[in-house]
Amino acid sequence: MKKLVSVLFVVLFAFTFVNAQSKMALGVGANLALPMGGTFGNEPGMGFGGGAQFEYMLSPNISGTVSATYLMFGEKDLAGTRKISYSIIPIQAGAKYYFGNFYGLAETGINLLSLKVDVPARTFMGVTIPGSSTSSSTSEFGFGFGAGYVLPMGKNSLDISAKYQNYASSTAAINIGVAYKFGF
């Protein structure tokens, strides 16, 4: 009897897994982030990074998503007075609505922000003022919305997207991403 129950359990599990295969995908890709708005639009350089997104089809046109991305913004020298750099890790959940191969996307979640400021040493009237470095980290609520296109490649696909991403109150960027989605 134990063998029969075990075999039935394995068959049921395999059927469920095979049935769910067409509903799930894991995308891995690269992102570019163009800073905009307020101080954030002026201070850092262009951002770049990578991330992953899990997608589960809830209906033929709607999928739920969970994603995590690491973005590093280029260090910017501000008139020789200081160098500033940012890094951001958005961890978000959201949904996609498909119109054929095109989709609209909305996400919300937490953003882990890090800021580093380096002030170089200065000599003023023969006196050298030592340089300094400081860093700060915070967590902020954020959201994103945008659109994309999925190019099918058999069971897998190429996902190209653009979205407005708000990381904190005055910290936002336009993100452009390309990901390879593995269907399973």
Secondary structure as UniProt FT lines:
FT   HELIX           2..21
FT   TURN            22..23
FT   STRAND          24..36
FT   HELIX           38..42
FT   STRAND          47..57
FT   STRAND          62..78
FT   TURN            79..81
FT   STRAND          82..99
FT   TURN            100..101
FT   STRAND          102..119
FT   STRAND          122..124
FT   TURN            125..126
FT   STRAND          127..129
FT   STRAND          132..153
FT   TURN            154..155
FT   STRAND          156..168
FT   TURN            169..170
FT   STRAND          171..183
//
